[in-house]
Structure formats: structure tokens, C-alpha cells
């Protein structure tokens, strides 16, 4: 992908693509059955998106991911945060 693509994404979302890529790399070998790991990812994504995730919503996301009902990716977390 070219540099302009990333600049456009950054401009639209306000999220630094370097941060996104670092997060993606850190997730490659993460244990998504571990509640602490999943909570850390949710909090990091929320911070990157400059959004607050209420404790109740975080609990629902964590339960859904650690139980295997949902896979952990940006789309899933984003969708759950919008509910």
C-alpha cells in the first residue's frame, strides 16, 4: 500500500497508522482466551480511537471474545462499541 493511502486513513480517522500497525503486530501471538490480554487490547483500541468504553460494555466485549463467540479484530471491537 502506498503512503497516500495511510495518510488518507489517518486524516479520516484521526488514528496514527504507525500505532495501528504496532497494535496489529502485537496481536499476532496474543492469547485471546486470557481476559487480561483482551481487556488490554480493548483499552488500547479505545485510546487510539479517543473513545471511552464503559465498564459494562468492556465486560460484554471481553466475555464475547474470551468465550470464542467473536473473533478479535478491529471490525468486531468497533461494531461492539457502537451498540
Secondary structure, 3 states (H helix, E strand, C coil): CCHHHHHHHHHHHCCCHHHHHHHHHHHCCCCCCCHHHHHHHHHHHHHHCCCCCCHHHHHHHHHHHHCCCCCCCHHHHHHHHHC
